[in-house]
Amino acid sequence: MTSNLISLVRDLQRRKGRKRRGLAIAEGIRIVEEALAAGVTMRGAIVTPGLDTTARGAALVANLAAHAVPMTDVLERQLVQLSDTDTPQGVLAVVEPPRWSLADIEPRARAPVLVLDSVQDPGNVGTLLRTGAALGAVGAVTLKGTADLANPKVIRAAMGATFRFPTAPADEAEFITWAGRQGLTVWATGIEGSPLARLTVPERLALVVGNEGAGVRPALRSVAEHHVTLPLARGAESLNVAVATGIFLYEVTRAT
């Protein structure tokens, strides 16, 4: 079991391995706790002897055992070799992340749908999911070019949102058709457009945030009712996409 689980983790460090197996790595005490709390299926966990020397670590080990998750002990130096972080926290688990489709996202009044259009940085993607879940979005749609949701960096940055926040992949045509059927008004964010404060927020909104460099693709800009922006101080060129989206979502949900 030890060698099999370690081999599996090494395979899941590659996108091809994650896609082929439909599995992902949840690393760190908080992320593994969140996965357990969300009821995510776990194939196994790798832990170091020092994990149960703290009260929180001991509680996690007991929780893993209570859920009948197979555990493999490794030395600290072995976990460093398997870890995606510089300072591992003594635990990582192989999980089956939820598989959502557009049908799992249920738009409703005053709860926007977040749309990620080719957001490539895994840290940004994870932060966007965490932010969307925290600020009242009903779910997220990830369009072609967006970072792999099973990427360990996405899972860590999402801080558990990966396991609870409905996030469905789609191509632009699928999204546009679905948004029309759901009666969603599409807004495209960017560095140019109407200041958000001047607009009336629709009850059913799809908020599209774009690629870190190129912004929202033309096909989506063409179907957007408004292009919206955040006025910045003189001399400031732009904001990080995750930071800007947090402001957009806060203002949108506050206004509805």
C-alpha positions, 0 to 999 in steps of 0.5 A, a space after each residue: 500500500 505504501 509504494 502504491 499510494 506514493 506512486 499514485 501521488 507522484 502520478 497526480 503531480 502531473 495534469 495528465 495523471 489527474 485527468 486520467 484518474 479523476 483524482 487530486 491531491 489535498 495537502 495540508 491540515 486545513 484542506 484535508 479537514 475541509 475535504 472530510 467535512 464536505 464528504 469527499 471520497 478519499 483514496 488514502 492519506 500520507 502522514 508523518 509521525 509528527 502530525 499527531 503531536 499537536 491536538 489538531 493533528 491528532 484530531 485529524 488522524 482520528 477523523 481519518 481513521 473514523 472515515 476508514 481512510 487508509 493511512 501511510 506513514 512516511 518520514 518528513 523528508 519523504 513528504 517533502 519530496 511528494 509535497 507541492 509546498 516548501 513547508 509541508 504540514 505533515 499530511 496529504 490525501 488523495 481525493 476524488 474531487 466533485 464533478 459538477 456540470 452546468 445543471 448543478 449551478 442553479 442561478 437565483 435572484 441576487 446570487 451571481 454566477 461567476 465566470 472564469 474566462 481563461 484565468 491561467 494562474 492556479 493561485 488566482 483560480 483558487 482564490 476566485 473560487 474561495 472569494 465567490 463562495 464567500 461573497 454569495 455567488 451561486 457557482 462558477 463556470 470555467 471556460 477553456 484556458 482556465 487552470 486545471 481545478 485539480 491542480 494542487 495550487 488551485 485546491 490550496 488557494 481555494 481553501 475548501 471551496 473546491 469541495 463545496 462550491 459548484 464549479 462547472 467547465 463549459 466552452 463559450 457556446 455552451 455558456 452563452 446558450 445556458 446563460 440565455 436559458 437561465 435568463 442571466 444578464 452577462 457583464 464583462 469586467 475589464 480595465 475599460 467600461 462603465 464604472 460599476 457604481 453607475 449601473 443597476 445590478 440585475 437580479 440574475 447576473 453572470 459576471 465574467 472575469 478574464 485572462 490576466 493579460 488578454 481580458 475577456 475574449 471578444 465572443 463574450 464581450 459581444 454578448 455582454 449587456 455591459 462592460 464594467 470596470 473599477 475606477 482606480 487612482 491616478 497612475 494605477 494600471 490594473 488590479 490582480 484579477 482575484 482582487 478585482 473580482 472580490 471588489 466586484 462581487 462585494 459591490 454587486 451583492 451589496 447592491 442587490 
